[in-house]
């Protein structure tokens, strides 16, 4: 799942982002509310984690801006305050949860999973496509006879393709969604990843990863859908 973490305490931001990534999330970070709104507008986001007290634009204001764009977006507030009025304000905005600092990162992850379950969003941690068993968090593709180890980038790309199967995806959109920018060198690396993924997927006849010249790629899945 893709998370937006907006936290002006850079040390805390880095620690949380690292823990969340180790827990299987893709994390986009921002240092203040205005920056967070820019990131939200430029990426696919499944859930927002917002610090309340921030410069430029506080968390409550940012939450209001996000709600205006997506009324269903799950939002969690992080705050050093523990006053009833602050909690009520956050809940009135529509926050799904409110966590007071200091807190355990493990507790945050558990709360996030509960929120995602309630919202109907599902983290695609593994899937089966025909003879293929793909475990994204473990970076493995198995076809019954062979086992292939994925790099983190390959795993991200394969998950993205499966989530958008049977849809033509533009090169620049893939780069922007997965790696934050449409960069020539990242594009060349992506071509290498695509070639490797074709090798990993070739044993399943119902799947083909095709290049649309001048546009991008499409993962065609004939008769199987992710579990």
N, C-alpha and C positions, 0 to 999 in steps of 0.2 A: 504494500500500500504506500501511497505517496503522501508524506506529511509535510506541512509547513510549520516550522518552529521559529517563532519570532521572540527573541530574547536579547536584551541589550547588555547583559552580563556575559561577555565573550567567553570567559572561562567556563561558566555553567553551560552556555550554549554548546561549546565544543564537547564537553563531557556527555551531555544529554544526546547530542546528535550521534556521537560514537556508539553509545549504548543502544539507541534506537536502531541504528544501522546493523549492529550485531544481533538485534532481535528480529531482523528481517524486513525492516521498513526502509524505504528510500526517503531521505530527508533533505528538504530544501530549507535553508536558513536565511534569516534576515535580522538586522540589528535594531530596527525600530519600526513603528507602524507603517510609515509611508513606504519604506523599503519592502515591508511584508506585503503590502497591497500590490506593489509592482510584481513581486514574485508570484503572488496568487493569480494575477492576470496573465502571466506568461507561462504557466505550467499547469498540468493536470494535478489537482490536489484532492485527496480523499478525506483529510482531517486536518484541522488547524490547532496548534498549541500556541497560545498567546500569553506573553507576560502582560500584566496589567499596567505597571508603572514604567513607561518608556518615553524617551525624548521624541520630538517631532510629531508623533501621533501615538496616543496611548492605546492600550489593548481594547478598551471598551469602544473607542471610536473606530478602531480597525475592525472589530467584530461587527459593528453596525454597517460599515462599508461592505464587508464580506456578505452579510445577510442580505443586503440590497441586491447583490449579484447572484447569490445562491441561498435560498431560504432553508434548504435542507442540509447545508454543510455542517458537519459536526465540529463543535468548538470546545476546547478545554482552556480554561484560564489558569495561569500560574501567578501566584501573588505572595508577597511577604506579609500582607495584611490578613487579619483574621476577624475583622469586624463584620457584624451581621449586615450592616448597610451595604458594604462592598459585595458581599456574597449575593444579597438580594438584587443589587444592580446588575451583576453578571448574569444571574438566572433570568431576570426580566428581559435582558437582551436576547436570551435564547441559548445560553451556554449549556452544554451537555454535562459538564463537570467543572469543578472548581477545586484546585489543589493548592494548599498553603505550604510555602517553603518554611523550613527545609522538608524534603520528602525523599523517599527511596525511589530510585529510578525503576526498580522492579515493580513497585506499586503503580507507577505511572503507566508502564507497559500493560499491566493487567487491566487497568481502567480503560486504556485505549482499545484493547481487544473487546471489552464488554460494550463499549460505545459502538464499535464497528458492527458487532453482532446485532445490537438493537437497531442500528440504522440500515441493516440489510446488506452492508458492504462486506465482501469476503476477500480475505488475503489469499491469493493464489500461491500457496506454498509448494504444492506439488500437483501434478495432473497426469492422466493417462490419455494417450492418443494412439489408438490401435495397439501395436506391440510396444510402443514407447512408454516408459515410465520416467517422468521428468521431475526431479526434486530440486527446485530452484535454490532453496536455502542451503542445501548440501552440495550444490554445484555439480550435479550428476545427471547424465542421460543414459538410460539402459534400454536395450532393445531385445532383451531375452537371451542374447548370446554375448553381446559386447557391452562394455561400460565406458563411457566417455566423460572425462572431467572437464567441466566448464570453467572459464575464468569468470570473475564477478561481472565483467562487462558483457560477456556472452550470455550469462544467465539473465541479466537485465533486459537485454535485447530480445532474447527468446520469449521471456515472459510477456514483454510488450507486444510482440508479434502474435502470440497466442491470444492475448486479451483482445486483439484487434483483427482476428483471423477473418479471411475472406474479404478484407478491405484493403484497397490500395493505399499505402502510406507514403507520403512524400518524404524524400530524404531529409529536407531541412526541418520537417516537423519531428521526425524521429530524433534527430540530433538535439533539437531544442527541448523536447520533452524529457529525454533521457539524460543529456549531459549539459544542458543549459545554454548551449550556443551552437550556431551553424558555422562550424569551423572546417576549413579545407582538410587539415591534418586529421581531425577527428573523423571526417568523412571517409578518408582513405583507410583509417583503422576500422571503421564500420564495414567497409567492403571486405576486409579480411575476416571479420567476425561472421559476416553473412556466408562467406565461402566455407568456413568451418562448420557453421550450423547446418548447411546443406549436407555435409558429410555425416553429421550426427543423426539427421532425420531421414537419410536415404533408404533405410531399411523398411520404412513404413510407406506402402504404395498409395495410401489415401492422402498423403501429405506432399505438397510441393512448395518450395520457397522460390518464387519467381522474381526476376528483375523486370521492372517496367522502365524501359529505356527513357531517360530524360525526366523521369518522374520519381520513382522510388521502388518499393517492394510490396509484394503481397504474399502472405502465407495462406495457401489454399488448403482447406481441410474438407475432404469430400463427405465423410459420413460420421465423423467422431467429434464430440465437443468436450471441452475440459470438464473434469469432475469437480 
